[in-house]
Amino acid sequence: MRRARPRRTHPHRAHSRHGGVCLSFGPKRVLDGLTFNVRRGECFGFLGPSGAGKTTTIKLLTRQLTQDTGRIQLFGRPIEHASNADYDRIGILSDTSALYERLSIEENLRLYASIRGRGQHDIDRLLERMKLSDDRRTLIKNCSKGMRQRAALLCALVHAPELLFLDEPTSGLDPAARAEVHRMLSELKRAGATIFITTHDMAEAEALCDRLAIIDRGRIIALDAPQSLSMKFARNRIVITTRTRGVLELTRDAAAADTVHDLLAANEVLAIHSDEPNLEEVFLELTGRNL
Ligand SMILES: Nc1ncnc2c1ncn2[C@@H]1O[C@H](COP(=O)(O)OP(=O)(O)OP(=O)(O)O)[C@@H](O)[C@H]1O
């Protein structure tokens, strides 16, 4: 994988009031005191509105950029001391620009396998897995967006990395290809890989991620397990659909218990459910914006 040479982005060091990692592009503060850690073996989701700083964070974590201030550790050591052997433990899917346009899908895969010092024996299996066997000889420049995305993902995986950085891995994929990527990521996780993933797809985040960070304007505004995030924003209400009295919303208290009892006795209850927000609503509440 080609790595851009690390470069400083801002002539002076801009400190955050809260510590953590900061980065500015010119006068614009893009990351503002980021602090988080990713645990070995987990799938860590990084969500946020467009322009929040997700890709920039991946670039810092993969040493394509250098932070202005703050410390980053990779495999438990300062990232400045990361060796080539450390980088060999990493797979990166950022966009599809790392693919060679004039080579076929298979040639790209074989090239990446040889760059990574890997044998070629897994390539047929990988192509089959991503349903790319029939298109293996198609040149990248003639591939659809979904085919490119799948090919790029395979190139990121070809050396069986322990730590994967995936920037919107399912964008542009149809539902079947998306499900295939999800299955593949779940398998990698079961095999012990650590995954750092950005996505705009809340259902994907909920299904795949052990923990999620929500980032807005370069700051982390929430970090927890998907279910815990929803619970934090639970509105403490129950919603009852009745036979003749429409939909009732009750606050969870002793009075609600009496009402529910009376409704049940009168055979009025068609459905009862708690009113926890889904992740999409949590996100909207936190950021005031759609994904
Ligand atoms: N090389 C650069 N020079 C100047 N500004 C940049 C550069 N790269 C990113 N930015 C700015 O930094 C901010 C964060 O960008 P970033 O790509 O990290 O956002 P993102 O959260 O990944 O967004 P998206 O979901 O749209 O991919 C944006 O305002 C963007 O315009």
The ligand as an ORCA input file, in Angstrom:
! r2SCAN-3c Opt
* xyz 0 1
  N      -6.199     18.519      2.520
  C      -7.134     19.336      3.026
  N      -6.978     20.665      2.973
  C      -7.900     21.500      3.498
  N      -9.046     21.083      4.102
  C      -9.255     19.763      4.170
  C      -8.323     18.810      3.636
  N      -8.785     17.560      3.882
  C      -9.971     17.726      4.530
  N     -10.251     19.034      4.709
  C     -11.419     19.597      5.401
  O     -11.464     18.981      6.682
  C     -12.819     18.776      7.068
  C     -12.987     17.319      7.454
  O     -12.866     16.525      6.275
  P     -12.998     14.939      6.310
  O     -12.730     14.459      4.926
  O     -12.178     14.402      7.416
  O     -14.546     14.785      6.659
  P     -15.430     13.469      6.750
  O     -16.033     13.465      8.118
  O     -14.647     12.284      6.355
  O     -16.570     13.777      5.672
  P     -17.359     12.789      4.659
  O     -18.368     12.056      5.496
  O     -18.032     13.758      3.718
  O     -16.362     11.903      3.989
  C     -13.682     19.212      5.909
  O     -14.125     20.515      6.182
  C     -12.735     19.231      4.747
  O     -13.093     20.199      3.805
*
